[in-house]
């Protein structure tokens, strides 16, 4: 027996975000081993243990093109658009933060100056 990984492997391809199954293959082989035996006449001539395949099971499924297109349009495209929108809003928020910070600094500077000037005038009046 010479197993080939591509023809005999069991696998499951799943879309990582949604868990949607894209491809699946379940493959199994059941063998019967024959060994030399003195009690069973037909097995007396066997020199070494031998495997005899009894059953080969190959179940495969793949998403067809129409379903794949529907999946892409209804799940993948909106998720991509959401990511782009999220990044755009974060950039806009960052850009709005800069003028707000500048305005806050100016406002704090303006409110703190008159207090210093008033206290200076009060000190001179005494």
Contact map, one row per residue, 1 for C-alpha under 8 A:
111000000000000000000000000000000000000000000000000000000000000000000000000000000000000000000000000000000000000000000000000000
111100000000000000000000000000000000000000000000000000000000000000000000000000000000000000000000000000000000000000000000000000
111110110000000000000000000000000000000000000000000000000000000000000000000000000000000000000000000000000000000000000000000000
011111111000000000000000000000000000000000000000000000000000000000000000000000000000000000000000000000000000000000000000000000
001111111000000000000000000000000000000000000000000000000000000000000000000000000000000000000000000000000000000000000000000000
000111111000000000000000000000000000000000000000000000000000000000000000000000000000000000000000000000000000000000000000000000
001111111000000000000000000000000000000000000000000000000000000000000000000000000000000000000000000000000000000000000000000000
001111111100000000000000001100000000000000000000000000000000000000000000000000000000000000000000000000000000000000000000000000
000111111110000000000000111000000000000000000000000000000000000000000000000000000000000000000000000000000000000000000000000000
000000011111000000000001111100000000000000000000000000000000000000000000000000000000000000000000000000000000000000000000000000
000000001111100000000001110000000000000000000000000000000000000000000000000000000000000000000000000000000000000000000000000000
000000000111110000001111100000000000000000000000000000000000000000000000000000000000000000000000000000000000000000000000000000
000000000011111000001111000000000000000000000000000000000000000000000000000000000000000000000000000000000000000000000000000000
000000000001111100111110000000000000000000000000000000000000000000000000000000000000000000000000000000000000000000000000000000
000000000000111111111100000000000000000000000000000000000000000000000000000000000000000000000000000000000000000000000000000000
000000000000011111110000000000000000000000000000000000000000000000000000000000000000000000000000000000000000000000000000000000
000000000000001111100000000000000000000000000000000000000000000000000000000000000000000000000000000000000000000000000000000000
000000000000001111110000000000000000000000000000000000000000000000000000000000000000000000000000000000000000000000000000000000
000000000000011111111000000000000000000000000000000000000000000000000000000000000000000000000000000000000000000000000000000000
000000000000011101111100000000000000000000000000000000000000000000000000000000000000000000000000000000000000000000000000000000
000000000001111000111111000000000000000000000000000000000000000000000000000000000000000000000000000000000000000000000000000000
000000000001111000011111000000000000000000000000000000000000011000000000000000000000000000000000000000000000000000000000000000
000000000001110000001111100000000000000000000000000000000001111000000000000000000000000000000000000000000000000000000000000000
000000000111100000001111110000000000000000000000000000000001110000000000000000000000000000000000000000000000000000000000000000
000000001111000000000011111000000000000000000000000000000111100000000000000000000000000000000000000000000000000000000000000000
000000001110000000000001111100000000000000000000000000001111000000000000000000000000000000000000000000000000000000000000000000
000000011100000000000000111110000000000000000000000000011110000000000000000000000000000000000000000000000000000000000000000000
000000010100000000000000011111000000000000000000000000011100000000000000000000000000000000000000000000000000000000000000000000
000000000000000000000000001111100000000000000000000011111000000000000000000000000000000000000000000000000000000000000000000000
000000000000000000000000000111110000000000000000000011110000000000000000000000000000000000000000000000000000000000000000000000
000000000000000000000000000011111000000000000000001111100000000000000000000000000000000000000000000000000000000000000000000000
000000000000000000000000000001111100000000000000001111000000000000000000000000000000000000000000000000000000000000000000000000
000000000000000000000000000000111110000000000000111100000000000000000000000000000000000000000000000000000000000000000000000000
000000000000000000000000000000011111000000100100111100000000000000000000000000000000000000000000000000000000000000000000000000
000000000000000000000000000000001111100000100111110000000000000000000000000000000000000000000000000000000000000000000000000000
000000000000000000000000000000000111110000111111100000000000000000000000000000000000000000000000000000000000000000000000000000
000000000000000000000000000000000011111110110000000000000000000000000000000000000000000000000000000000000000000000000000000000
000000000000000000000000000000000001111110110000000000000000000000000000000000000000000000000000000000000000000000000000000000
000000000000000000000000000000000000111110010000000000000000000000000000000000000000000000000000000000000000000000000000000000
000000000000000000000000000000000000111111110000000000000000000000000000000000000000000000000000000000000000000000000000000000
000000000000000000000000000000000000111111110000000000000000000000000000000000000000000000000000000000000000000000000000000000
000000000000000000000000000000000000000111111000000000000000000000000000000000000000000000000000000000000000000000000000000000
000000000000000000000000000000000111110111111100000000000000000000000000000000000000000000000000000000000000000000000000000000
000000000000000000000000000000000001111111111110000000000000000000000000000000000000000000000000000000000000000000000000000000
000000000000000000000000000000000001000001111110000000000000000000000000000000000000000000000000000000000000000000000000000000
000000000000000000000000000000000111000000111111100000000000000000000000000000000000000000000000000000000000000000000000000000
000000000000000000000000000000000011000000011111100000000000000000000000000000000000000000000000000000000000000000000000000000
000000000000000000000000000000000011000000000111110000000000000000000000000000000000000000000000000000000000000000000000000000
000000000000000000000000000000001111000000000111111000000000000000000000000000000000000000000000000000000000000000000000000000
000000000000000000000000000000001110000000000001111100000000000000000000000000000000000000000000000000000000000000000000000000
000000000000000000000000000000111100000000000000111110000000000000000000000000000000000000000000000000000000000000000000000000
000000000000000000000000000000111100000000000000011111000000000000000000000000000000000000000000000000000000000000000000000000
000000000000000000000000000011110000000000000000001111110000000000000000000000000000000000000000000000000000000000000000000000
000000000000000000000000000011110000000000000000000111110000000000000000000000000000000000000000000000000000000000000000000000
000000000000000000000000000011100000000000000000000011111000000000000000000000000000000000000000000000000000000000000000000000
000000000000000000000000001111000000000000000000000011111100000000000000000000000000000000000000000000000000000000000000000000
000000000000000000000000011110000000000000000000000000111110000000000000000000000000000000000000000000000000000000000000000000
000000000000000000000000111100000000000000000000000000011111000000000000000000000000000000000000000000000000000000000000000000
000000000000000000000000111000000000000000000000000000001111100000000000000000000000000000000000000000000000000000000000000000
000000000000000000000011110000000000000000000000000000000111110000000000000000000000000000000000000000000000000000000000000000
000000000000000000000011100000000000000000000000000000000011111000000000000000000000000000000000000000000000000000000000000000
000000000000000000000111000000000000000000000000000000000001111100000000000000000000000000000000000000000000000000000000000000
000000000000000000000110000000000000000000000000000000000000111110110000000000000000000000000000000000000000000000000000000000
000000000000000000000000000000000000000000000000000000000000011111110000000000000000000000000000000000000000000000000000000000
000000000000000000000000000000000000000000000000000000000000001111111000000000000000000000000000000000000000000000000000000000
000000000000000000000000000000000000000000000000000000000000000111111100000000000000000000000000000000000000000000000000000000
000000000000000000000000000000000000000000000000000000000000001111111110000000000000000000000000000000000000000000000000000000
000000000000000000000000000000000000000000000000000000000000001111111111000000000000000000000000000000000000000000000000000000
000000000000000000000000000000000000000000000000000000000000000011111111100000000000000000000000000000000000000000000000000000
000000000000000000000000000000000000000000000000000000000000000001111111110000000000000000000000000000000000000000000000000000
000000000000000000000000000000000000000000000000000000000000000000111111111100000000000000000000000000000000000000000000000000
000000000000000000000000000000000000000000000000000000000000000000011111111110000000000000000000000000000000000000000000000000
000000000000000000000000000000000000000000000000000000000000000000001111111111000000000000000000000000000000000000000000000000
000000000000000000000000000000000000000000000000000000000000000000000111111111000000000000000000000000000000000000000000000000
000000000000000000000000000000000000000000000000000000000000000000000011111111100000000000000000000000000000000000000000000000
000000000000000000000000000000000000000000000000000000000000000000000011111111110000000000000000000000000000000000000000000000
000000000000000000000000000000000000000000000000000000000000000000000001111111111000000000000000000000000000000000000000000000
000000000000000000000000000000000000000000000000000000000000000000000000111111111100000000000000000000000000000000000000000000
000000000000000000000000000000000000000000000000000000000000000000000000001111111110000000000000000000000000000000000000000000
000000000000000000000000000000000000000000000000000000000000000000000000000111111111000000000000000000000000000000000000000000
000000000000000000000000000000000000000000000000000000000000000000000000000011111111100000000000000000000000000000000000000000
000000000000000000000000000000000000000000000000000000000000000000000000000001111111110000000000000000000000000000000000000000
000000000000000000000000000000000000000000000000000000000000000000000000000000111111111000000000000000000000000000000000000000
000000000000000000000000000000000000000000000000000000000000000000000000000000011111111100000000000000000000000000000000000000
000000000000000000000000000000000000000000000000000000000000000000000000000000001111111110000000000000000000000000000000000000
000000000000000000000000000000000000000000000000000000000000000000000000000000000111111111000000000000000000000000000000000000
000000000000000000000000000000000000000000000000000000000000000000000000000000000011111111100000000000000000000000000000000000
000000000000000000000000000000000000000000000000000000000000000000000000000000000001111111110000000000000000000000000000000000
000000000000000000000000000000000000000000000000000000000000000000000000000000000000111111111000000000000000000000000000000000
000000000000000000000000000000000000000000000000000000000000000000000000000000000000011111111100000000000000000000000000000000
000000000000000000000000000000000000000000000000000000000000000000000000000000000000001111111110000000000000000000000000000000
000000000000000000000000000000000000000000000000000000000000000000000000000000000000000111111111000000000000000000000000000000
000000000000000000000000000000000000000000000000000000000000000000000000000000000000000011111111100000000000000000000000000000
000000000000000000000000000000000000000000000000000000000000000000000000000000000000000001111111110000000000000000000000000000
000000000000000000000000000000000000000000000000000000000000000000000000000000000000000000111111111000000000000000000000000000
000000000000000000000000000000000000000000000000000000000000000000000000000000000000000000011111111100000000000000000000000000
000000000000000000000000000000000000000000000000000000000000000000000000000000000000000000001111111110000000000000000000000000
000000000000000000000000000000000000000000000000000000000000000000000000000000000000000000000111111111000000000000000000000000
000000000000000000000000000000000000000000000000000000000000000000000000000000000000000000000011111111100000000000000000000000
000000000000000000000000000000000000000000000000000000000000000000000000000000000000000000000001111111110000000000000000000000
000000000000000000000000000000000000000000000000000000000000000000000000000000000000000000000000111111111000000000000000000000
000000000000000000000000000000000000000000000000000000000000000000000000000000000000000000000000011111111100000000000000000000
000000000000000000000000000000000000000000000000000000000000000000000000000000000000000000000000001111111110000000000000000000
000000000000000000000000000000000000000000000000000000000000000000000000000000000000000000000000000111111111000000000000000000
000000000000000000000000000000000000000000000000000000000000000000000000000000000000000000000000000011111111100000000000000000
000000000000000000000000000000000000000000000000000000000000000000000000000000000000000000000000000001111111110000000000000000
000000000000000000000000000000000000000000000000000000000000000000000000000000000000000000000000000000111111111000000000000000
000000000000000000000000000000000000000000000000000000000000000000000000000000000000000000000000000000011111111100000000000000
000000000000000000000000000000000000000000000000000000000000000000000000000000000000000000000000000000001111111110000000000000
000000000000000000000000000000000000000000000000000000000000000000000000000000000000000000000000000000000111111111000000000000
000000000000000000000000000000000000000000000000000000000000000000000000000000000000000000000000000000000011111111100000000000
000000000000000000000000000000000000000000000000000000000000000000000000000000000000000000000000000000000001111111110000000000
000000000000000000000000000000000000000000000000000000000000000000000000000000000000000000000000000000000000111111111000000000
000000000000000000000000000000000000000000000000000000000000000000000000000000000000000000000000000000000000011111111100000000
000000000000000000000000000000000000000000000000000000000000000000000000000000000000000000000000000000000000001111111110000000
000000000000000000000000000000000000000000000000000000000000000000000000000000000000000000000000000000000000000111111111000000
000000000000000000000000000000000000000000000000000000000000000000000000000000000000000000000000000000000000000011111111100000
000000000000000000000000000000000000000000000000000000000000000000000000000000000000000000000000000000000000000001111111110000
000000000000000000000000000000000000000000000000000000000000000000000000000000000000000000000000000000000000000000111111111000
000000000000000000000000000000000000000000000000000000000000000000000000000000000000000000000000000000000000000000011111111100
000000000000000000000000000000000000000000000000000000000000000000000000000000000000000000000000000000000000000000001111111110
000000000000000000000000000000000000000000000000000000000000000000000000000000000000000000000000000000000000000000000111111111
000000000000000000000000000000000000000000000000000000000000000000000000000000000000000000000000000000000000000000000011111111
000000000000000000000000000000000000000000000000000000000000000000000000000000000000000000000000000000000000000000000001111111
000000000000000000000000000000000000000000000000000000000000000000000000000000000000000000000000000000000000000000000000111111
000000000000000000000000000000000000000000000000000000000000000000000000000000000000000000000000000000000000000000000000011111
